[in-house]
Amino acid sequence: MIKVSVMYPNTPGTHFNHDYYRDQHMPLVKARMGGHLQYYTVDKGLAGGTPGSAPTYAAAGHLFCTSVEAFQTGFGPHTKEIMGDIPNYTDIAPVIQISEVVVGQP
């Protein structure tokens, strides 16, 4: 299992529409990827690691797929449409990481 994390740094002066991301963008990703996407999660940043500090990321979306190849097959043909939707919810450039899930829960 792999996880594609798309993280949006919490930078002063930027905006992030959490409702649009949760209700429109991520369902779009799921619809386009179909069976290549096992499931996804959405995080909304609340705080940093020390009391009273701001969150490092305003938000993050995580896509869980069986393999990198499954992700690429499902996402690749729809990259332009999915990436083109980003300005509808944020002006933050995302940070992307692909990880192997070594411990998880069903």
Z-matrix of the N, CA and C atoms (Angstrom, degrees):
N
C 1 1.454
C 2 1.517 1 107.78
N 3 1.336 2 115.36 1 137.83
C 4 1.461 3 120.67 2 174.68
C 5 1.527 4 109.28 3 -120.68
N 6 1.330 5 113.77 4 159.65
C 7 1.463 6 120.65 5 177.50
C 8 1.519 7 108.14 6 -129.26
N 9 1.309 8 115.90 7 125.62
C 10 1.455 9 121.68 8 174.12
C 11 1.521 10 106.37 9 -99.70
N 12 1.322 11 116.50 10 112.79
C 13 1.458 12 122.11 11 -179.47
C 14 1.525 13 109.20 12 -99.97
N 15 1.320 14 115.44 13 125.70
C 16 1.458 15 122.17 14 177.17
C 17 1.526 16 105.45 15 -115.83
N 18 1.333 17 115.24 16 106.43
C 19 1.463 18 121.02 17 -171.34
C 20 1.528 19 109.96 18 -113.36
N 21 1.321 20 115.31 19 140.22
C 22 1.453 21 122.45 20 -176.24
C 23 1.526 22 109.23 21 -114.18
N 24 1.355 23 117.73 22 103.54
C 25 1.458 24 121.22 23 -177.77
C 26 1.533 25 111.87 24 -55.89
N 27 1.311 26 115.69 25 138.76
C 28 1.459 27 122.55 26 179.25
C 29 1.524 28 108.12 27 -83.27
N 30 1.316 29 115.53 28 94.98
C 31 1.455 30 122.34 29 -175.58
C 32 1.529 31 109.66 30 -111.73
N 33 1.327 32 118.40 31 130.12
C 34 1.466 33 120.05 32 178.56
C 35 1.530 34 111.86 33 -54.10
N 36 1.334 35 116.39 34 138.12
C 37 1.458 36 121.70 35 177.35
C 38 1.510 37 115.08 36 88.53
N 39 1.329 38 117.49 37 -1.02
C 40 1.459 39 120.48 38 178.40
C 41 1.530 40 109.18 39 -100.51
N 42 1.328 41 115.44 40 168.70
C 43 1.467 42 119.03 41 176.93
C 44 1.529 43 110.24 42 -129.17
N 45 1.320 44 114.89 43 153.81
C 46 1.460 45 121.84 44 176.87
C 47 1.524 46 107.63 45 -146.74
N 48 1.336 47 116.60 46 120.70
C 49 1.459 48 122.23 47 179.62
C 50 1.536 49 108.22 48 -93.09
N 51 1.311 50 115.94 49 96.41
C 52 1.469 51 120.89 50 -176.47
C 53 1.517 52 112.60 51 -64.15
N 54 1.332 53 117.28 52 -37.33
C 55 1.469 54 119.98 53 -179.83
C 56 1.526 55 111.13 54 -62.68
N 57 1.333 56 116.72 55 -45.85
C 58 1.462 57 120.24 56 179.16
C 59 1.526 58 110.57 57 -62.98
N 60 1.322 59 116.38 58 -44.11
C 61 1.468 60 120.78 59 -179.02
C 62 1.527 61 110.86 60 -59.16
N 63 1.336 62 116.08 61 -47.38
C 64 1.469 63 121.97 62 -178.43
C 65 1.526 64 112.20 63 -70.19
N 66 1.338 65 117.06 64 -44.63
C 67 1.457 66 121.12 65 -170.21
C 68 1.521 67 115.12 66 -92.39
N 69 1.336 68 117.88 67 -20.80
C 70 1.463 69 120.88 68 -176.95
C 71 1.534 70 113.52 69 -119.58
N 72 1.328 71 115.36 70 -55.26
C 73 1.468 72 118.75 71 -172.88
C 74 1.528 73 113.28 72 -66.73
N 75 1.317 74 116.92 73 -52.67
C 76 1.467 75 118.17 74 -176.88
C 77 1.526 76 112.23 75 -65.72
N 78 1.334 77 120.85 76 -38.42
C 79 1.471 78 119.18 77 172.82
C 80 1.540 79 112.35 78 -62.16
N 81 1.343 80 117.37 79 -32.53
C 82 1.465 81 120.57 80 175.06
C 83 1.523 82 110.11 81 -62.30
N 84 1.337 83 116.26 82 -46.44
C 85 1.467 84 120.85 83 178.91
C 86 1.532 85 109.73 84 -58.67
N 87 1.322 86 117.29 85 -47.23
C 88 1.470 87 121.52 86 -179.97
C 89 1.526 88 110.94 87 -60.52
N 90 1.326 89 116.66 88 -44.57
C 91 1.465 90 120.36 89 -179.04
C 92 1.529 91 111.49 90 -62.57
N 93 1.316 92 116.80 91 -42.06
C 94 1.462 93 119.55 92 -178.12
C 95 1.529 94 111.79 93 -72.85
N 96 1.310 95 117.38 94 -38.60
C 97 1.464 96 120.04 95 -177.50
C 98 1.524 97 112.70 96 -78.13
N 99 1.313 98 117.56 97 -23.96
C 100 1.459 99 121.35 98 178.10
C 101 1.520 100 112.23 99 55.54
N 102 1.312 101 115.95 100 -135.36
C 103 1.457 102 122.34 101 -176.72
C 104 1.514 103 115.07 102 -67.71
N 105 1.325 104 117.93 103 -9.09
C 106 1.470 105 120.34 104 177.48
C 107 1.524 106 111.51 105 -74.51
N 108 1.345 107 116.26 106 -18.96
C 109 1.457 108 121.70 107 178.56
C 110 1.521 109 108.14 108 -104.79
N 111 1.327 110 116.85 109 117.14
C 112 1.460 111 121.16 110 -179.61
C 113 1.530 112 110.50 111 -69.60
N 114 1.335 113 115.68 112 -50.54
C 115 1.458 114 122.31 113 176.06
C 116 1.516 115 108.58 114 -168.87
N 117 1.326 116 115.76 115 171.03
C 118 1.458 117 120.18 116 177.15
C 119 1.518 118 109.88 117 -138.43
N 120 1.332 119 114.84 118 160.83
C 121 1.464 120 121.56 119 173.52
C 122 1.525 121 108.33 120 -131.40
N 123 1.323 122 115.43 121 156.96
C 124 1.461 123 122.20 122 178.32
C 125 1.522 124 107.61 123 -128.38
N 126 1.329 125 116.38 124 132.08
C 127 1.464 126 122.82 125 177.49
C 128 1.521 127 109.10 126 -114.38
N 129 1.326 128 116.65 127 141.18
C 130 1.454 129 123.05 128 172.80
C 131 1.520 130 107.17 129 -116.19
N 132 1.339 131 116.76 130 119.32
C 133 1.458 132 120.77 131 -177.78
C 134 1.514 133 112.41 132 -63.10
N 135 1.339 134 115.75 133 133.69
C 136 1.465 135 120.99 134 179.49
C 137 1.521 136 113.00 135 -113.52
N 138 1.331 137 117.06 136 -42.19
C 139 1.466 138 121.04 137 -176.27
C 140 1.519 139 109.76 138 -160.00
N 141 1.327 140 114.81 139 164.32
C 142 1.454 141 121.05 140 175.57
C 143 1.519 142 111.04 141 -88.36
N 144 1.310 143 116.51 142 -167.84
C 145 1.455 144 121.98 143 -175.66
C 146 1.516 145 115.64 144 -77.04
N 147 1.311 146 117.19 145 -15.96
C 148 1.463 147 120.24 146 178.61
C 149 1.524 148 109.32 147 -114.70
N 150 1.329 149 117.44 148 150.37
C 151 1.461 150 120.75 149 -178.40
C 152 1.535 151 112.25 150 -54.10
N 153 1.319 152 115.33 151 130.92
C 154 1.453 153 121.22 152 177.21
C 155 1.515 154 115.87 153 81.70
N 156 1.340 155 117.98 154 -1.79
C 157 1.465 156 119.45 155 -178.67
C 158 1.532 157 110.72 156 -87.00
N 159 1.316 158 114.65 157 153.75
C 160 1.465 159 121.24 158 179.54
C 161 1.532 160 109.85 159 -73.46
N 162 1.337 161 117.05 160 154.57
C 163 1.464 162 119.30 161 177.43
C 164 1.534 163 111.00 162 -66.03
N 165 1.307 164 116.51 163 147.42
C 166 1.461 165 121.48 164 176.97
C 167 1.519 166 110.27 165 -66.41
N 168 1.336 167 116.12 166 -38.72
C 169 1.462 168 122.09 167 -179.53
C 170 1.517 169 109.82 168 -121.02
N 171 1.336 170 116.48 169 136.38
C 172 1.462 171 121.40 170 175.53
C 173 1.521 172 110.05 171 -67.20
N 174 1.330 173 115.51 172 -36.30
C 175 1.463 174 121.41 173 -178.44
C 176 1.522 175 108.86 174 -162.81
N 177 1.325 176 114.36 175 164.44
C 178 1.460 177 120.91 176 174.24
C 179 1.520 178 108.31 177 -152.19
N 180 1.305 179 114.76 178 144.19
C 181 1.465 180 121.46 179 172.82
C 182 1.510 181 107.69 180 -119.70
N 183 1.327 182 116.13 181 140.92
C 184 1.461 183 120.94 182 -177.93
C 185 1.519 184 108.81 183 -126.97
N 186 1.327 185 115.78 184 124.33
C 187 1.459 186 122.70 185 179.87
C 188 1.517 187 108.28 186 -105.80
N 189 1.312 188 117.35 187 125.83
C 190 1.458 189 122.19 188 -179.09
C 191 1.524 190 109.43 189 -106.91
N 192 1.329 191 115.13 190 123.23
C 193 1.467 192 122.35 191 -177.56
C 194 1.531 193 108.87 192 -133.34
N 195 1.301 194 116.26 193 162.04
C 196 1.469 195 119.93 194 -179.49
C 197 1.520 196 112.53 195 -70.58
N 198 1.342 197 117.37 196 -27.22
C 199 1.464 198 120.88 197 -178.13
C 200 1.526 199 109.97 198 -161.28
N 201 1.326 200 115.71 199 166.67
C 202 1.463 201 120.68 200 174.78
C 203 1.525 202 109.29 201 -60.96
N 204 1.320 203 116.03 202 -39.71
C 205 1.459 204 120.07 203 -179.68
C 206 1.524 205 111.36 204 -63.12
N 207 1.335 206 117.40 205 -39.79
C 208 1.467 207 120.57 206 177.66
C 209 1.526 208 110.11 207 -63.37
N 210 1.316 209 116.81 208 -42.50
C 211 1.465 210 120.53 209 177.45
C 212 1.525 211 110.18 210 -60.24
N 213 1.320 212 116.72 211 -50.30
C 214 1.459 213 120.49 212 -177.28
C 215 1.524 214 111.98 213 -62.13
N 216 1.329 215 116.77 214 -38.83
C 217 1.456 216 121.24 215 179.22
C 218 1.525 217 111.32 216 -66.34
N 219 1.327 218 116.68 217 -41.15
C 220 1.456 219 120.88 218 -178.62
C 221 1.517 220 113.86 219 -77.29
N 222 1.330 221 116.85 220 -38.10
C 223 1.462 222 121.73 221 -174.82
C 224 1.523 223 112.18 222 -86.83
N 225 1.314 224 115.89 223 -41.31
C 226 1.464 225 122.38 224 -172.39
C 227 1.517 226 116.16 225 -46.17
N 228 1.334 227 118.80 226 -52.92
C 229 1.472 228 119.61 227 -177.58
C 230 1.532 229 113.91 228 -65.59
N 231 1.330 230 117.33 229 -14.83
C 232 1.464 231 121.48 230 -175.32
C 233 1.530 232 112.58 231 -115.28
N 234 1.331 233 116.79 232 9.95
C 235 1.464 234 121.16 233 -175.75
C 236 1.523 235 112.11 234 -53.68
N 237 1.319 236 117.92 235 -48.09
C 238 1.465 237 121.13 236 -176.04
C 239 1.530 238 110.57 237 -61.12
N 240 1.324 239 117.56 238 -45.31
C 241 1.462 240 120.71 239 -179.11
C 242 1.530 241 111.36 240 -66.17
N 243 1.331 242 116.57 241 -46.66
C 244 1.464 243 120.69 242 -177.56
C 245 1.529 244 111.11 243 -65.13
N 246 1.322 245 116.84 244 -48.47
C 247 1.467 246 120.44 245 179.97
C 248 1.529 247 110.93 246 -67.31
N 249 1.324 248 116.75 247 -31.17
C 250 1.456 249 121.15 248 178.52
C 251 1.517 250 113.11 249 -68.26
N 252 1.324 251 117.61 250 -16.87
C 253 1.457 252 122.00 251 179.53
C 254 1.535 253 111.96 252 -83.07
N 255 1.320 254 118.13 253 -15.41
C 256 1.471 255 121.95 254 -175.81
C 257 1.533 256 112.60 255 -54.10
N 258 1.345 257 120.09 256 -45.08
C 259 1.474 258 118.71 257 -179.40
C 260 1.530 259 114.00 258 -61.55
N 261 1.328 260 118.17 259 -14.43
C 262 1.463 261 120.62 260 177.92
C 263 1.522 262 112.72 261 -73.66
N 264 1.346 263 117.80 262 -16.14
C 265 1.466 264 119.16 263 -179.24
C 266 1.518 265 114.78 264 -130.47
N 267 1.338 266 118.67 265 -13.42
C 268 1.470 267 118.08 266 -179.45
C 269 1.521 268 111.61 267 -161.03
N 270 1.333 269 114.16 268 160.82
C 271 1.462 270 121.35 269 170.70
C 272 1.536 271 110.14 270 -112.62
N 273 1.330 272 116.12 271 15.02
C 274 1.467 273 122.12 272 -179.57
C 275 1.527 274 109.59 273 -91.65
N 276 1.322 275 117.00 274 131.25
C 277 1.465 276 121.08 275 174.54
C 278 1.529 277 108.59 276 -75.76
N 279 1.337 278 118.48 277 122.80
C 280 1.461 279 120.07 278 -177.24
C 281 1.525 280 112.98 279 -73.91
N 282 1.330 281 113.95 280 153.94
C 283 1.465 282 122.95 281 171.66
C 284 1.527 283 105.17 282 -105.98
N 285 1.325 284 116.69 283 128.73
C 286 1.470 285 120.56 284 -174.63
C 287 1.519 286 110.19 285 -118.39
N 288 1.321 287 115.16 286 136.57
C 289 1.461 288 121.63 287 176.37
C 290 1.517 289 109.09 288 -139.97
N 291 1.332 290 116.17 289 138.25
C 292 1.448 291 122.11 290 173.86
C 293 1.524 292 106.91 291 -108.54
N 294 1.332 293 116.49 292 126.53
C 295 1.461 294 122.53 293 -176.77
C 296 1.512 295 110.21 294 -126.35
N 297 1.317 296 115.29 295 153.18
C 298 1.456 297 121.11 296 168.92
C 299 1.524 298 107.11 297 -88.45
N 300 1.327 299 116.55 298 130.21
C 301 1.459 300 121.10 299 177.48
C 302 1.523 301 106.55 300 -83.46
N 303 1.332 302 117.11 301 112.22
C 304 1.463 303 120.69 302 -177.16
C 305 1.523 304 111.93 303 -98.77
N 306 1.330 305 117.88 304 -20.55
C 307 1.453 306 122.64 305 174.16
C 308 1.522 307 106.52 306 -139.43
N 309 1.313 308 116.98 307 133.15
C 310 1.463 309 120.80 308 179.33
C 311 1.501 310 110.97 309 -161.29
N 312 1.314 311 115.98 310 175.03
C 313 1.456 312 122.54 311 177.69
C 314 1.517 313 108.90 312 -118.95
N 315 1.316 314 117.14 313 144.95
C 316 1.469 315 118.65 314 175.57
C 317 1.526 316 111.11 315 -72.26
